[in-house]
Each structure stands twice: as structure tokens, then as C-alpha cells.
């Protein structure tokens, strides 16, 4: 399978509950709630922030769409976005460089299962 052209890749941030397999033998599963994962332009996981308080929908209500974050300065003060922005900046990125913020895993009915194999 060929990789997409590098010009189509962008920095992305995923927020929610992640399930991964730290080992295949013996087979195990790990669950990380309230987690933020940053993926760089090469499609490589750049950072993982686990157990970030206030990310769960039941804590805050649904987050505003990412496009609104880009347009409305008041939304930048939203507690959910503040937590995401803090994690992004803590890991050397700027929110302005993030092209996509994807939420949804961890809303009580879904999760991310990216197929991580190895240590998180």
C-alpha cells in the first residue's frame, strides 16, 4: 500500500478514549480515557497526553467545532480547548499549526482503536 503524498498530510490532534494492544503475546488491551494524541505531517505519533481532566463530554458538554475555534477568539477561552491547547503547546506545537482536531472517541459510545502496538 502506498502512502499518500506528503503534501496531503497535516498535523492532527485526536481526543478521547484510546484502546491499544501493548503486547501481542500474551494478548493484552489497555484503555486510556481523556487522552490527547498528536500526529505529525509524516503520520507519526508525536505526543500522547493521558488522563487529561475535563475532556469527557459528561464533564463539559460537547466541544465546539474546530472551525469555530479558528474564527472566534472567545471560543479560545473554552475550557475544553484550553486543555487541548495546553497539551499541544506543552509538546512543542502551536495550535495554529494543527490542521485538524478530531474528537469523538470517548463520548460514552465510541473510542479510538488505532492499533498501537508497543509502549504508550
Biopython code that builds the backbone (N, CA, C, O; Angstrom):
import numpy as np
from Bio.PDB.StructureBuilder import StructureBuilder

atoms = [
    (1, "UNK", "N", (0.849, -1.172, 0.000)),
    (1, "UNK", "CA", (0.000, 0.000, 0.000)),
    (1, "UNK", "C", (0.891, 1.230, 0.000)),
    (1, "UNK", "O", (1.830, 1.324, 0.790)),
    (2, "UNK", "N", (0.597, 2.165, -0.879)),
    (2, "UNK", "CA", (1.405, 3.375, -0.972)),
    (2, "UNK", "C", (0.913, 4.421, 0.009)),
    (2, "UNK", "O", (-0.283, 4.511, 0.290)),
    (3, "UNK", "N", (1.848, 5.217, 0.533)),
    (3, "UNK", "CA", (1.493, 6.315, 1.421)),
    (3, "UNK", "C", (0.973, 7.472, 0.589)),
    (3, "UNK", "O", (1.371, 7.634, -0.564)),
    (4, "UNK", "N", (0.071, 8.295, 1.172)),
    (4, "UNK", "CA", (-0.397, 9.460, 0.436)),
    (4, "UNK", "C", (0.757, 10.440, 0.246)),
    (4, "UNK", "O", (1.714, 10.420, 1.021)),
    (5, "UNK", "N", (0.681, 11.297, -0.774)),
    (5, "UNK", "CA", (1.740, 12.281, -0.973)),
    (5, "UNK", "C", (1.918, 13.137, 0.275)),
    (5, "UNK", "O", (0.944, 13.464, 0.953)),
    (6, "UNK", "N", (3.160, 13.498, 0.575)),
    (6, "UNK", "CA", (3.436, 14.235, 1.809)),
    (6, "UNK", "C", (2.697, 15.561, 1.867)),
    (6, "UNK", "O", (2.411, 16.050, 2.960)),
    (7, "UNK", "N", (2.378, 16.162, 0.716)),
    (7, "UNK", "CA", (1.685, 17.443, 0.729)),
    (7, "UNK", "C", (0.263, 17.320, 1.290)),
    (7, "UNK", "O", (-0.312, 18.322, 1.716)),
    (8, "UNK", "N", (-0.317, 16.104, 1.299)),
    (8, "UNK", "CA", (-1.675, 15.939, 1.804)),
    (8, "UNK", "C", (-1.704, 15.666, 3.306)),
    (8, "UNK", "O", (-2.774, 15.686, 3.913)),
    (9, "UNK", "N", (-0.551, 15.412, 3.910)),
    (9, "UNK", "CA", (-0.517, 15.129, 5.335)),
    (9, "UNK", "C", (-0.416, 16.420, 6.130)),
    (9, "UNK", "O", (0.246, 17.374, 5.721)),
    (10, "UNK", "N", (-1.086, 16.429, 7.271)),
    (10, "UNK", "CA", (-1.146, 17.614, 8.119)),
    (10, "UNK", "C", (-1.013, 17.183, 9.565)),
    (10, "UNK", "O", (-1.199, 16.011, 9.895)),
    (11, "UNK", "N", (-0.691, 18.137, 10.427)),
    (11, "UNK", "CA", (-0.704, 17.835, 11.862)),
    (11, "UNK", "C", (-2.157, 17.643, 12.286)),
    (11, "UNK", "O", (-3.037, 18.424, 11.922)),
    (12, "UNK", "N", (-2.386, 16.588, 13.061)),
    (12, "UNK", "CA", (-3.731, 16.291, 13.555)),
    (12, "UNK", "C", (-3.651, 15.996, 15.045)),
    (12, "UNK", "O", (-2.651, 15.476, 15.540)),
    (13, "UNK", "N", (-4.710, 16.335, 15.739)),
    (13, "UNK", "CA", (-4.821, 16.040, 17.160)),
    (13, "UNK", "C", (-6.114, 15.256, 17.363)),
    (13, "UNK", "O", (-7.187, 15.674, 16.929)),
    (14, "UNK", "N", (-5.989, 14.108, 18.031)),
    (14, "UNK", "CA", (-7.133, 13.244, 18.326)),
    (14, "UNK", "C", (-7.384, 13.282, 19.827)),
    (14, "UNK", "O", (-6.451, 13.247, 20.629)),
    (15, "UNK", "N", (-8.665, 13.355, 20.193)),
    (15, "UNK", "CA", (-9.048, 13.480, 21.597)),
    (15, "UNK", "C", (-10.095, 12.431, 21.927)),
    (15, "UNK", "O", (-11.038, 12.224, 21.163)),
    (16, "UNK", "N", (-9.928, 11.767, 23.069)),
    (16, "UNK", "CA", (-10.942, 10.823, 23.513)),
    (16, "UNK", "C", (-10.369, 9.650, 24.265)),
    (16, "UNK", "O", (-9.334, 9.757, 24.922)),
    (17, "UNK", "N", (-11.053, 8.526, 24.161)),
    (17, "UNK", "CA", (-10.630, 7.281, 24.792)),
    (17, "UNK", "C", (-9.933, 6.424, 23.741)),
    (17, "UNK", "O", (-10.457, 6.209, 22.648)),
    (18, "UNK", "N", (-8.745, 5.942, 24.089)),
    (18, "UNK", "CA", (-7.950, 5.124, 23.173)),
    (18, "UNK", "C", (-7.792, 3.727, 23.745)),
    (18, "UNK", "O", (-7.568, 3.553, 24.943)),
    (19, "UNK", "N", (-7.910, 2.738, 22.876)),
    (19, "UNK", "CA", (-7.661, 1.346, 23.246)),
    (19, "UNK", "C", (-6.508, 0.880, 22.379)),
    (19, "UNK", "O", (-6.517, 1.084, 21.166)),
    (20, "UNK", "N", (-5.520, 0.257, 22.994)),
    (20, "UNK", "CA", (-4.409, -0.254, 22.199)),
    (20, "UNK", "C", (-3.912, -1.561, 22.773)),
    (20, "UNK", "O", (-4.277, -1.958, 23.879)),
    (21, "UNK", "N", (-3.074, -2.217, 21.999)),
    (21, "UNK", "CA", (-2.520, -3.513, 22.389)),
    (21, "UNK", "C", (-1.036, -3.341, 22.703)),
    (21, "UNK", "O", (-0.220, -3.284, 21.783)),
    (22, "UNK", "N", (-0.671, -3.257, 23.979)),
    (22, "UNK", "CA", (0.746, -3.070, 24.312)),
    (22, "UNK", "C", (1.598, -4.284, 23.973)),
    (22, "UNK", "O", (2.783, -4.147, 23.671)),
    (23, "UNK", "N", (1.009, -5.459, 24.020)),
    (23, "UNK", "CA", (1.744, -6.672, 23.645)),
    (23, "UNK", "C", (0.800, -7.605, 22.904)),
    (23, "UNK", "O", (-0.408, -7.625, 23.141)),
    (24, "UNK", "N", (1.385, -8.367, 22.012)),
    (24, "UNK", "CA", (0.593, -9.356, 21.291)),
    (24, "UNK", "C", (0.706, -10.734, 21.926)),
    (24, "UNK", "O", (-0.157, -11.589, 21.734)),
    (25, "UNK", "N", (1.781, -10.942, 22.688)),
    (25, "UNK", "CA", (1.983, -12.234, 23.332)),
    (25, "UNK", "C", (2.487, -12.009, 24.754)),
    (25, "UNK", "O", (3.657, -11.663, 24.916)),
    (26, "UNK", "N", (1.692, -12.181, 25.765)),
    (26, "UNK", "CA", (0.279, -12.556, 25.690)),
    (26, "UNK", "C", (-0.548, -11.365, 25.205)),
    (26, "UNK", "O", (-0.161, -10.217, 25.427)),
    (27, "UNK", "N", (-1.674, -11.619, 24.550)),
    (27, "UNK", "CA", (-2.505, -10.524, 24.059)),
    (27, "UNK", "C", (-3.099, -9.725, 25.224)),
    (27, "UNK", "O", (-3.674, -10.294, 26.152)),
    (28, "UNK", "N", (-2.951, -8.426, 25.159)),
    (28, "UNK", "CA", (-3.496, -7.550, 26.194)),
    (28, "UNK", "C", (-4.103, -6.317, 25.544)),
    (28, "UNK", "O", (-3.766, -5.960, 24.415)),
    (29, "UNK", "N", (-4.996, -5.681, 26.269)),
    (29, "UNK", "CA", (-5.580, -4.411, 25.852)),
    (29, "UNK", "C", (-5.396, -3.404, 26.969)),
    (29, "UNK", "O", (-5.519, -3.739, 28.147)),
    (30, "UNK", "N", (-5.098, -2.164, 26.593)),
    (30, "UNK", "CA", (-5.037, -1.065, 27.553)),
    (30, "UNK", "C", (-6.032, -0.004, 27.112)),
    (30, "UNK", "O", (-6.209, 0.233, 25.917)),
    (31, "UNK", "N", (-6.681, 0.633, 28.077)),
    (31, "UNK", "CA", (-7.657, 1.683, 27.799)),
    (31, "UNK", "C", (-7.172, 2.965, 28.461)),
    (31, "UNK", "O", (-6.852, 2.983, 29.650)),
    (32, "UNK", "N", (-7.121, 4.031, 27.676)),
    (32, "UNK", "CA", (-6.721, 5.344, 28.184)),
    (32, "UNK", "C", (-7.844, 6.331, 27.908)),
    (32, "UNK", "O", (-8.084, 6.707, 26.761)),
    (33, "UNK", "N", (-8.527, 6.744, 28.962)),
    (33, "UNK", "CA", (-9.585, 7.740, 28.823)),
    (33, "UNK", "C", (-8.969, 9.128, 28.905)),
    (33, "UNK", "O", (-7.863, 9.305, 29.415)),
    (34, "UNK", "N", (-9.715, 10.122, 28.386)),
    (34, "UNK", "CA", (-9.294, 11.522, 28.477)),
    (34, "UNK", "C", (-7.869, 11.708, 27.972)),
    (34, "UNK", "O", (-7.015, 12.249, 28.675)),
    (35, "UNK", "N", (-7.625, 11.258, 26.753)),
    (35, "UNK", "CA", (-6.284, 11.255, 26.175)),
    (35, "UNK", "C", (-6.243, 12.132, 24.935)),
    (35, "UNK", "O", (-7.213, 12.214, 24.182)),
    (36, "UNK", "N", (-5.097, 12.789, 24.732)),
    (36, "UNK", "CA", (-4.848, 13.620, 23.552)),
    (36, "UNK", "C", (-3.638, 13.040, 22.838)),
    (36, "UNK", "O", (-2.594, 12.819, 23.452)),
    (37, "UNK", "N", (-3.779, 12.792, 21.526)),
    (37, "UNK", "CA", (-2.699, 12.232, 20.717)),
    (37, "UNK", "C", (-2.425, 13.187, 19.559)),
    (37, "UNK", "O", (-3.342, 13.570, 18.833)),
    (38, "UNK", "N", (-1.162, 13.569, 19.390)),
    (38, "UNK", "CA", (-0.752, 14.424, 18.279)),
    (38, "UNK", "C", (-0.028, 13.607, 17.226)),
    (38, "UNK", "O", (0.921, 12.887, 17.536)),
    (39, "UNK", "N", (-0.475, 13.718, 15.975)),
    (39, "UNK", "CA", (0.133, 13.006, 14.848)),
    (39, "UNK", "C", (0.709, 14.049, 13.894)),
    (39, "UNK", "O", (0.005, 14.964, 13.466)),
    (40, "UNK", "N", (2.006, 13.904, 13.560)),
    (40, "UNK", "CA", (2.674, 14.915, 12.736)),
    (40, "UNK", "C", (2.403, 14.731, 11.243)),
    (40, "UNK", "O", (1.623, 13.867, 10.843)),
    (41, "UNK", "N", (3.056, 15.554, 10.432)),
    (41, "UNK", "CA", (2.832, 15.560, 8.982)),
    (41, "UNK", "C", (3.287, 14.269, 8.300)),
    (41, "UNK", "O", (2.868, 13.980, 7.180)),
    (42, "UNK", "N", (4.126, 13.505, 8.959)),
    (42, "UNK", "CA", (4.556, 12.221, 8.405)),
    (42, "UNK", "C", (3.671, 11.068, 8.862)),
    (42, "UNK", "O", (3.926, 9.916, 8.512)),
    (43, "UNK", "N", (2.636, 11.365, 9.640)),
    (43, "UNK", "CA", (1.739, 10.332, 10.135)),
    (43, "UNK", "C", (2.277, 9.599, 11.350)),
    (43, "UNK", "O", (1.806, 8.512, 11.684)),
    (44, "UNK", "N", (3.270, 10.194, 12.016)),
    (44, "UNK", "CA", (3.903, 9.578, 13.186)),
    (44, "UNK", "C", (3.349, 10.205, 14.457)),
    (44, "UNK", "O", (3.202, 11.425, 14.542)),
    (45, "UNK", "N", (3.045, 9.374, 15.437)),
    (45, "UNK", "CA", (2.573, 9.890, 16.718)),
    (45, "UNK", "C", (3.703, 10.698, 17.348)),
    (45, "UNK", "O", (4.786, 10.174, 17.609)),
    (46, "UNK", "N", (3.437, 11.972, 17.588)),
    (46, "UNK", "CA", (4.439, 12.879, 18.142)),
    (46, "UNK", "C", (4.324, 12.971, 19.653)),
    (46, "UNK", "O", (5.331, 13.064, 20.355)),
    (47, "UNK", "N", (3.086, 12.944, 20.154)),
    (47, "UNK", "CA", (2.907, 13.005, 21.608)),
    (47, "UNK", "C", (1.608, 12.339, 22.021)),
    (47, "UNK", "O", (0.659, 12.224, 21.246)),
    (48, "UNK", "N", (1.604, 11.901, 23.282)),
    (48, "UNK", "CA", (0.415, 11.312, 23.913)),
    (48, "UNK", "C", (0.307, 11.913, 25.303)),
    (48, "UNK", "O", (1.232, 11.810, 26.109)),
    (49, "UNK", "N", (-0.819, 12.535, 25.577)),
    (49, "UNK", "CA", (-1.102, 13.065, 26.916)),
    (49, "UNK", "C", (-2.269, 12.258, 27.478)),
    (49, "UNK", "O", (-3.376, 12.303, 26.942)),
    (50, "UNK", "N", (-2.018, 11.521, 28.557)),
    (50, "UNK", "CA", (-3.048, 10.662, 29.157)),
    (50, "UNK", "C", (-3.679, 11.340, 30.366)),
    (50, "UNK", "O", (-3.075, 12.207, 30.997)),
    (51, "UNK", "N", (-4.895, 10.931, 30.672)),
    (51, "UNK", "CA", (-5.610, 11.361, 31.880)),
    (51, "UNK", "C", (-5.709, 12.880, 32.008)),
    (51, "UNK", "O", (-5.454, 13.436, 33.076)),
    (52, "UNK", "N", (-6.080, 13.545, 30.921)),
    (52, "UNK", "CA", (-6.261, 14.995, 30.939)),
    (52, "UNK", "C", (-7.656, 15.283, 31.487)),
    (52, "UNK", "O", (-8.656, 14.868, 30.901)),
    (53, "UNK", "N", (-7.718, 15.986, 32.598)),
    (53, "UNK", "CA", (-9.014, 16.270, 33.236)),
    (53, "UNK", "C", (-9.858, 17.198, 32.379)),
    (53, "UNK", "O", (-9.338, 18.097, 31.718)),
    (54, "UNK", "N", (-11.173, 16.969, 32.397)),
    (54, "UNK", "CA", (-12.113, 17.866, 31.742)),
    (54, "UNK", "C", (-12.320, 17.630, 30.262)),
    (54, "UNK", "O", (-12.898, 18.484, 29.590)),
    (55, "UNK", "N", (-11.871, 16.505, 29.725)),
    (55, "UNK", "CA", (-12.063, 16.242, 28.303)),
    (55, "UNK", "C", (-13.332, 15.468, 28.011)),
    (55, "UNK", "O", (-13.848, 15.527, 26.894)),
    (56, "UNK", "N", (-13.842, 14.750, 28.985)),
    (56, "UNK", "CA", (-15.001, 13.886, 28.762)),
    (56, "UNK", "C", (-16.253, 14.729, 28.584)),
    (56, "UNK", "O", (-16.440, 15.739, 29.263)),
    (57, "UNK", "N", (-17.105, 14.303, 27.667)),
    (57, "UNK", "CA", (-18.340, 15.023, 27.384)),
    (57, "UNK", "C", (-19.162, 15.253, 28.646)),
    (57, "UNK", "O", (-19.753, 16.319, 28.814)),
    (58, "UNK", "N", (-19.204, 14.263, 29.532)),
    (58, "UNK", "CA", (-20.018, 14.426, 30.742)),
    (58, "UNK", "C", (-19.458, 15.533, 31.637)),
    (58, "UNK", "O", (-20.191, 16.095, 32.451)),
    (59, "UNK", "N", (-18.156, 15.855, 31.493)),
    (59, "UNK", "CA", (-17.553, 16.914, 32.292)),
    (59, "UNK", "C", (-17.898, 18.300, 31.775)),
    (59, "UNK", "O", (-18.090, 19.219, 32.571)),
    (60, "UNK", "N", (-17.982, 18.474, 30.457)),
    (60, "UNK", "CA", (-18.069, 19.799, 29.866)),
    (60, "UNK", "C", (-19.250, 20.015, 28.946)),
    (60, "UNK", "O", (-19.630, 21.160, 28.697)),
    (61, "UNK", "N", (-19.830, 18.973, 28.446)),
    (61, "UNK", "CA", (-20.733, 19.112, 27.327)),
    (61, "UNK", "C", (-19.904, 19.038, 26.053)),
    (61, "UNK", "O", (-18.675, 19.043, 26.119)),
    (62, "UNK", "N", (-20.554, 18.968, 24.894)),
    (62, "UNK", "CA", (-19.801, 18.794, 23.655)),
    (62, "UNK", "C", (-18.927, 20.009, 23.353)),
    (62, "UNK", "O", (-19.297, 21.146, 23.649)),
    (63, "UNK", "N", (-17.774, 19.750, 22.766)),
    (63, "UNK", "CA", (-16.870, 20.829, 22.408)),
    (63, "UNK", "C", (-17.357, 21.515, 21.143)),
    (63, "UNK", "O", (-18.043, 20.894, 20.331)),
    (64, "UNK", "N", (-17.011, 22.795, 20.959)),
    (64, "UNK", "CA", (-17.396, 23.481, 19.727)),
    (64, "UNK", "C", (-16.611, 22.929, 18.543)),
    (64, "UNK", "O", (-15.526, 22.378, 18.729)),
    (65, "UNK", "N", (-17.144, 23.068, 17.321)),
    (65, "UNK", "CA", (-16.396, 22.616, 16.150)),
    (65, "UNK", "C", (-15.059, 23.337, 16.020)),
    (65, "UNK", "O", (-14.943, 24.503, 16.399)),
    (66, "UNK", "N", (-14.056, 22.655, 15.490)),
    (66, "UNK", "CA", (-12.705, 23.205, 15.378)),
    (66, "UNK", "C", (-12.676, 24.469, 14.519)),
    (66, "UNK", "O", (-11.898, 25.382, 14.794)),
    (67, "UNK", "N", (-13.519, 24.531, 13.476)),
    (67, "UNK", "CA", (-13.557, 25.730, 12.638)),
    (67, "UNK", "C", (-13.951, 26.953, 13.448)),
    (67, "UNK", "O", (-13.452, 28.050, 13.195)),
    (68, "UNK", "N", (-14.836, 26.779, 14.415)),
    (68, "UNK", "CA", (-15.226, 27.893, 15.271)),
    (68, "UNK", "C", (-14.054, 28.340, 16.133)),
    (68, "UNK", "O", (-13.896, 29.531, 16.403)),
    (69, "UNK", "N", (-13.244, 27.399, 16.559)),
    (69, "UNK", "CA", (-12.052, 27.744, 17.337)),
    (69, "UNK", "C", (-11.155, 28.675, 16.530)),
    (69, "UNK", "O", (-10.610, 29.642, 17.063)),
    (70, "UNK", "N", (-11.009, 28.379, 15.255)),
    (70, "UNK", "CA", (-10.145, 29.189, 14.398)),
    (70, "UNK", "C", (-10.702, 30.590, 14.189)),
    (70, "UNK", "O", (-9.927, 31.534, 14.036)),
    (71, "UNK", "N", (-12.015, 30.752, 14.179)),
    (71, "UNK", "CA", (-12.651, 32.036, 13.859)),
    (71, "UNK", "C", (-12.936, 32.906, 15.087)),
    (71, "UNK", "O", (-12.759, 34.124, 15.035)),
    (72, "UNK", "N", (-13.367, 32.303, 16.167)),
    (72, "UNK", "CA", (-13.913, 33.049, 17.302)),
    (72, "UNK", "C", (-12.937, 33.089, 18.474)),
    (72, "UNK", "O", (-12.659, 32.060, 19.089)),
    (73, "UNK", "N", (-12.426, 34.258, 18.777)),
    (73, "UNK", "CA", (-11.454, 34.397, 19.864)),
    (73, "UNK", "C", (-12.048, 34.002, 21.210)),
    (73, "UNK", "O", (-11.316, 33.531, 22.080)),
    (74, "UNK", "N", (-13.355, 34.178, 21.409)),
    (74, "UNK", "CA", (-13.973, 33.817, 22.686)),
    (74, "UNK", "C", (-13.947, 32.313, 22.920)),
    (74, "UNK", "O", (-13.819, 31.862, 24.058)),
    (75, "UNK", "N", (-14.068, 31.536, 21.849)),
    (75, "UNK", "CA", (-14.037, 30.080, 21.997)),
    (75, "UNK", "C", (-12.667, 29.630, 22.466)),
    (75, "UNK", "O", (-12.542, 28.591, 23.115)),
    (76, "UNK", "N", (-11.632, 30.405, 22.144)),
    (76, "UNK", "CA", (-10.283, 30.027, 22.566)),
    (76, "UNK", "C", (-10.174, 29.978, 24.083)),
    (76, "UNK", "O", (-9.238, 29.388, 24.622)),
    (77, "UNK", "N", (-11.126, 30.594, 24.769)),
    (77, "UNK", "CA", (-11.143, 30.551, 26.226)),
    (77, "UNK", "C", (-12.001, 29.412, 26.759)),
    (77, "UNK", "O", (-12.108, 29.233, 27.973)),
    (78, "UNK", "N", (-12.611, 28.644, 25.871)),
    (78, "UNK", "CA", (-13.396, 27.484, 26.258)),
    (78, "UNK", "C", (-12.502, 26.500, 27.004)),
    (78, "UNK", "O", (-11.384, 26.237, 26.561)),
    (79, "UNK", "N", (-12.962, 25.955, 28.117)),
    (79, "UNK", "CA", (-12.136, 25.083, 28.966)),
    (79, "UNK", "C", (-11.654, 23.846, 28.217)),
    (79, "UNK", "O", (-10.518, 23.412, 28.408)),
    (80, "UNK", "N", (-12.509, 23.269, 27.361)),
    (80, "UNK", "CA", (-12.111, 22.081, 26.606)),
    (80, "UNK", "C", (-10.939, 22.411, 25.695)),
    (80, "UNK", "O", (-9.934, 21.699, 25.680)),
    (81, "UNK", "N", (-11.073, 23.510, 24.923)),
    (81, "UNK", "CA", (-9.994, 23.911, 24.021)),
    (81, "UNK", "C", (-8.735, 24.307, 24.782)),
    (81, "UNK", "O", (-7.622, 24.061, 24.317)),
    (82, "UNK", "N", (-8.906, 24.915, 25.943)),
    (82, "UNK", "CA", (-7.736, 25.296, 26.734)),
    (82, "UNK", "C", (-6.929, 24.063, 27.106)),
    (82, "UNK", "O", (-5.700, 24.085, 27.036)),
    (83, "UNK", "N", (-7.597, 22.992, 27.500)),
    (83, "UNK", "CA", (-6.885, 21.754, 27.855)),
    (83, "UNK", "C", (-6.165, 21.155, 26.644)),
    (83, "UNK", "O", (-5.029, 20.693, 26.753)),
    (84, "UNK", "N", (-6.832, 21.167, 25.501)),
    (84, "UNK", "CA", (-6.207, 20.642, 24.286)),
    (84, "UNK", "C", (-5.028, 21.525, 23.891)),
    (84, "UNK", "O", (-3.941, 21.021, 23.607)),
    (85, "UNK", "N", (-5.237, 22.830, 23.871)),
    (85, "UNK", "CA", (-4.162, 23.762, 23.509)),
    (85, "UNK", "C", (-2.964, 23.609, 24.438)),
    (85, "UNK", "O", (-1.823, 23.609, 23.977)),
    (86, "UNK", "N", (-3.206, 23.481, 25.727)),
    (86, "UNK", "CA", (-2.108, 23.315, 26.683)),
    (86, "UNK", "C", (-1.297, 22.060, 26.380)),
    (86, "UNK", "O", (-0.068, 22.089, 26.442)),
    (87, "UNK", "N", (-1.969, 20.962, 26.053)),
    (87, "UNK", "CA", (-1.258, 19.714, 25.726)),
    (87, "UNK", "C", (-0.457, 19.871, 24.439)),
    (87, "UNK", "O", (0.676, 19.400, 24.344)),
    (88, "UNK", "N", (-1.046, 20.530, 23.458)),
    (88, "UNK", "CA", (-0.364, 20.752, 22.176)),
    (88, "UNK", "C", (0.895, 21.589, 22.391)),
    (88, "UNK", "O", (1.972, 21.236, 21.910)),
    (89, "UNK", "N", (0.755, 22.693, 23.113)),
    (89, "UNK", "CA", (1.892, 23.593, 23.316)),
    (89, "UNK", "C", (2.946, 22.990, 24.241)),
    (89, "UNK", "O", (4.137, 23.247, 24.069)),
    (90, "UNK", "N", (2.526, 22.202, 25.207)),
    (90, "UNK", "CA", (3.472, 21.516, 26.093)),
    (90, "UNK", "C", (4.420, 20.625, 25.304)),
    (90, "UNK", "O", (5.557, 20.394, 25.713)),
    (91, "UNK", "N", (3.943, 20.129, 24.172)),
    (91, "UNK", "CA", (4.725, 19.218, 23.346)),
    (91, "UNK", "C", (5.386, 19.910, 22.153)),
    (91, "UNK", "O", (5.797, 19.256, 21.195)),
    (92, "UNK", "N", (5.482, 21.238, 22.224)),
    (92, "UNK", "CA", (6.246, 21.984, 21.230)),
    (92, "UNK", "C", (5.502, 22.356, 19.956)),
    (92, "UNK", "O", (6.113, 22.868, 19.018)),
    (93, "UNK", "N", (4.217, 22.114, 19.903)),
    (93, "UNK", "CA", (3.427, 22.514, 18.741)),
    (93, "UNK", "C", (2.701, 23.811, 19.048)),
    (93, "UNK", "O", (2.596, 24.210, 20.208)),
    (94, "UNK", "N", (2.200, 24.471, 18.010)),
    (94, "UNK", "CA", (1.321, 25.634, 18.148)),
    (94, "UNK", "C", (-0.047, 25.224, 17.618)),
    (94, "UNK", "O", (-0.148, 24.510, 16.620)),
    (95, "UNK", "N", (-1.087, 25.675, 18.286)),
    (95, "UNK", "CA", (-2.448, 25.335, 17.862)),
    (95, "UNK", "C", (-2.689, 25.806, 16.430)),
    (95, "UNK", "O", (-3.437, 25.171, 15.687)),
    (96, "UNK", "N", (-2.064, 26.905, 16.042)),
    (96, "UNK", "CA", (-2.244, 27.443, 14.703)),
    (96, "UNK", "C", (-1.723, 26.489, 13.629)),
    (96, "UNK", "O", (-2.153, 26.561, 12.478)),
    (97, "UNK", "N", (-0.801, 25.597, 13.994)),
    (97, "UNK", "CA", (-0.227, 24.647, 13.038)),
    (97, "UNK", "C", (-1.034, 23.357, 12.923)),
    (97, "UNK", "O", (-0.780, 22.540, 12.038)),
    (98, "UNK", "N", (-2.001, 23.172, 13.811)),
    (98, "UNK", "CA", (-2.842, 21.970, 13.777)),
    (98, "UNK", "C", (-3.928, 22.192, 12.734)),
    (98, "UNK", "O", (-4.730, 23.120, 12.839)),
    (99, "UNK", "N", (-3.938, 21.323, 11.725)),
    (99, "UNK", "CA", (-4.907, 21.466, 10.638)),
    (99, "UNK", "C", (-6.215, 20.752, 10.935)),
    (99, "UNK", "O", (-7.253, 21.095, 10.369)),
    (100, "UNK", "N", (-6.175, 19.763, 11.818)),
    (100, "UNK", "CA", (-7.391, 19.013, 12.106)),
    (100, "UNK", "C", (-7.392, 18.588, 13.565)),
    (100, "UNK", "O", (-6.405, 18.056, 14.074)),
    (101, "UNK", "N", (-8.513, 18.830, 14.228)),
    (101, "UNK", "CA", (-8.735, 18.391, 15.600)),
    (101, "UNK", "C", (-9.914, 17.439, 15.553)),
    (101, "UNK", "O", (-11.032, 17.835, 15.224)),
    (102, "UNK", "N", (-9.655, 16.167, 15.886)),
    (102, "UNK", "CA", (-10.673, 15.136, 15.733)),
    (102, "UNK", "C", (-11.059, 14.622, 17.108)),
    (102, "UNK", "O", (-10.225, 14.093, 17.842)),
    (103, "UNK", "N", (-12.318, 14.781, 17.446)),
    (103, "UNK", "CA", (-12.832, 14.316, 18.723)),
    (103, "UNK", "C", (-13.901, 13.285, 18.442)),
    (103, "UNK", "O", (-14.421, 13.206, 17.329)),
    (104, "UNK", "N", (-14.225, 12.506, 19.436)),
    (104, "UNK", "CA", (-15.312, 11.555, 19.248)),
    (104, "UNK", "C", (-15.088, 10.283, 20.008)),
    (104, "UNK", "O", (-16.039, 9.714, 20.545)),
    (105, "UNK", "N", (-13.864, 9.813, 20.073)),
    (105, "UNK", "CA", (-13.608, 8.645, 20.889)),
    (105, "UNK", "C", (-13.762, 9.032, 22.340)),
    (105, "UNK", "O", (-13.104, 9.964, 22.804)),
    (106, "UNK", "N", (-14.610, 8.343, 23.061)),
    (106, "UNK", "CA", (-14.745, 8.623, 24.486)),
    (106, "UNK", "C", (-15.985, 9.377, 24.863)),
    (106, "UNK", "O", (-16.071, 9.921, 25.964)),
    (107, "UNK", "N", (-16.949, 9.421, 23.973)),
    (107, "UNK", "CA", (-18.173, 10.128, 24.318)),
    (107, "UNK", "C", (-19.197, 9.199, 24.967)),
    (107, "UNK", "O", (-20.390, 9.501, 25.018)),
    (108, "UNK", "N", (-18.712, 8.083, 25.455)),
    (108, "UNK", "CA", (-19.594, 7.140, 26.125)),
    (108, "UNK", "C", (-20.087, 6.033, 25.219)),
    (108, "UNK", "O", (-20.569, 5.007, 25.699)),
    (109, "UNK", "N", (-19.974, 6.227, 23.906)),
    (109, "UNK", "CA", (-20.432, 5.209, 22.970)),
    (109, "UNK", "C", (-19.375, 4.857, 21.928)),
    (109, "UNK", "O", (-19.609, 3.981, 21.096)),
    (110, "UNK", "N", (-18.229, 5.512, 21.951)),
    (110, "UNK", "CA", (-17.206, 5.215, 20.949)),
    (110, "UNK", "C", (-15.814, 5.405, 21.544)),
    (110, "UNK", "O", (-15.652, 5.950, 22.636)),
    (111, "UNK", "N", (-14.816, 4.940, 20.794)),
    (111, "UNK", "CA", (-13.440, 5.079, 21.243)),
    (111, "UNK", "C", (-12.541, 4.972, 20.025)),
    (111, "UNK", "O", (-12.977, 4.546, 18.956)),
    (112, "UNK", "N", (-11.284, 5.362, 20.191)),
    (112, "UNK", "CA", (-10.269, 5.208, 19.150)),
    (112, "UNK", "C", (-9.561, 3.876, 19.387)),
    (112, "UNK", "O", (-9.203, 3.545, 20.517)),
    (113, "UNK", "N", (-9.366, 3.128, 18.326)),
    (113, "UNK", "CA", (-8.622, 1.873, 18.406)),
    (113, "UNK", "C", (-7.618, 1.890, 17.259)),
    (113, "UNK", "O", (-7.810, 1.205, 16.255)),
    (114, "UNK", "N", (-6.544, 2.672, 17.405)),
    (114, "UNK", "CA", (-5.650, 2.897, 16.286)),
    (114, "UNK", "C", (-4.694, 1.750, 15.980)),
    (114, "UNK", "O", (-3.934, 1.835, 15.015)),
    (115, "UNK", "N", (-4.710, 0.687, 16.768)),
    (115, "UNK", "CA", (-3.810, -0.418, 16.505)),
    (115, "UNK", "C", (-2.409, -0.182, 17.010)),
    (115, "UNK", "O", (-1.444, -0.708, 16.456)),
    (116, "UNK", "N", (-2.292, 0.610, 18.065)),
    (116, "UNK", "CA", (-0.978, 0.826, 18.660)),
    (116, "UNK", "C", (-0.426, -0.510, 19.132)),
    (116, "UNK", "O", (-1.110, -1.243, 19.848)),
    (117, "UNK", "N", (0.765, -0.828, 18.753)),
    (117, "UNK", "CA", (1.456, -1.998, 19.262)),
    (117, "UNK", "C", (2.763, -1.491, 19.811)),
    (117, "UNK", "O", (3.588, -0.954, 19.071)),
    (118, "UNK", "N", (2.955, -1.653, 21.072)),
    (118, "UNK", "CA", (4.162, -1.132, 21.713)),
    (118, "UNK", "C", (3.778, -0.359, 22.947)),
    (118, "UNK", "O", (2.627, -0.387, 23.383)),
    (119, "UNK", "N", (4.733, 0.321, 23.497)),
    (119, "UNK", "CA", (4.523, 1.017, 24.767)),
    (119, "UNK", "C", (3.997, 2.410, 24.540)),
    (119, "UNK", "O", (4.537, 3.153, 23.721)),
    (120, "UNK", "N", (2.942, 2.778, 25.260)),
    (120, "UNK", "CA", (2.415, 4.147, 25.232)),
    (120, "UNK", "C", (2.853, 4.870, 26.468)),
    (120, "UNK", "O", (2.520, 6.041, 26.649)),
]
sb = StructureBuilder()
sb.init_structure("model")
sb.init_model(0)
sb.init_chain("A")
sb.init_seg("    ")
for serial, (resi, resn, name, xyz) in enumerate(atoms, 1):
    if name == "N":
        sb.init_residue(resn, " ", resi, " ")
    sb.init_atom(name, np.array(xyz, "f"), 0.0, 1.0, " ", f" {name:<3s}", serial, name[0])
structure = sb.get_structure()
